[in-house]
Amino acid sequence: MEVSKQASWPDDFLCPISLELMTDPVILPSGHTFERRSIQRWLDGGHRTCPVTNLLLPPDPTLIPNHALRRLIAAVSVSPAAVSADKGDCQGQGVAPVSSSSVLGMLRLAKSGPAGRREVLESGAVAVLLQHAAAGDEAAARALLYLSLDGDDARVGLVADGAVDALCAAVSGGGAAAAHAATALTSLATLGVNKCTIGAHPSAVPALSRLLWRGGARERREAATTLYELCKLPENRRRTVRAGAAPALVELAANGSARAVEVLGLLAKNREGRHDLSKIPDIVAVLCTVAGSGNARAIDQALVVLNWICSESNELAMEAIKLGAFQLCEALVNDDNCKIAKNAVELARTLEKA
């Protein structure tokens, strides 16, 4: 396996004795891993303690091959030429000079299944992925997304390692990496404690809001999905409103995004959100259109938002009536979807009071 001494590798890839990248890692009874040649020389020299802990070792200690670490190092190791070609770009972005092929190796492992994801998570290589993701590396953002699928412990661990900082930077950078980073944030946010951590991050909600305005179709869709997951926590609804996301969500809803309508439904549960939504031009027209032609999820939430804002503004209620909302409710009260029928009845009652 050809490796480069110029590269900056995770500490767990380096032998504690030689400080060089390991090619044949073995585990000592103390639990620490070393390059076989280095630890064998240590033992042959008459030492009977672990070089790291100084704890006494058993006589003739068994050296157990660390196959998982060896496979990971093999997957991400590259030739000196590859590192040299990539070094300038990485240093220009403040990233350790690990070649893009190294990141792709970690991505392949993360995609390969639970065993591969554990190898990456336990190797110390996550720090490299975070650096590259923050610099806009699409493969690194994808790898972090796959790692986040490894369960709640992995999600907590990634956040503790600084994944939110890196993913927010990737979202702010835009492009394909932003879409994958937003999806990774969605995965992390499925855990309640992470909803709070991500929402409270000073860059998270503002970056997602900007992506709603400036991103392409895929980036906007992923940003809306992340906000939907985050806004299940009430405090994040206020943050989303204050970040100016509501008008962009209405525009996205007008273009047929059911997810955007669902986020609007969550924002409408907050008084500040309803106040902000009421000020958006054409919001009533957009919601009436969605309620008349969207899919079941979109229709349900469009009726909810209309009911919220019309109950607090006679002017908007009258606008809805002029746009045919009352007739629409009459058509939907017998819908097979019980939630749609119920929300249509409630909106009709609100409009009757206008």
Disulfide bonds with the S-S distance in Angstrom:
none
